[in-house]
């Protein structure tokens, strides 16, 4: 094979792995992890522990490493566990494992590598920053990330279990930067992520109502119907906005962050208006585009506020 041929083959393989673990979805959780990191760094700055109200470069790199590795663990484990279901669902039959482009053995090897990478990044906080909390909690985080994959088999509230998994990112980042200041602001941020993710995952699950019912799965739309489920998604997003607003007095955030919350409210309103109980044609726009904008806009406004306005 020529050099160009090997390059094309390598790019194709990377795309397959990237699609399997949904690397593009990192835009959902990573910005919230950075919000938590910057809030924690500002707390350390006000306590006289840090020299500036933002995390050090090494801390940010380790957080990004933990996020990438943790997401890889969660998604790879989910793809292995759900391989049989994915093969029977026309919407997901083209995924890497059921399509045969990646074997279960290869996916398991990658899962082991991702677990090792996550633990190594957690250890980095102990080695370089004398913070043992991330490595002490790493096994609990990994267990929860994998546990989510089974929940749709026995509870209709699996969407909020997923929200809990993603909500570990801002709290974990906060603990990695300044464990001593972790408190109500971190919990409010956690609550915002749970509501946001739970709501948009309910919207996404509307695509599989018939399949979930046929397979005996417990997605909320398949159990109570699309109309009622979409109302719960809307309520979850109202809870999200309430938690984001609560952060203003709890964390002493300013007008720039408030603008970001306003933009987030508008985006979530648009997201929920795009999907109706009798029309799921715009689910992907609501899920991918709108939610990507939510996380990026909110993170940008929050971090800018922390660094330039409220510090």
Beta strands, then each sheet from edge to edge (+ up, - down):
end
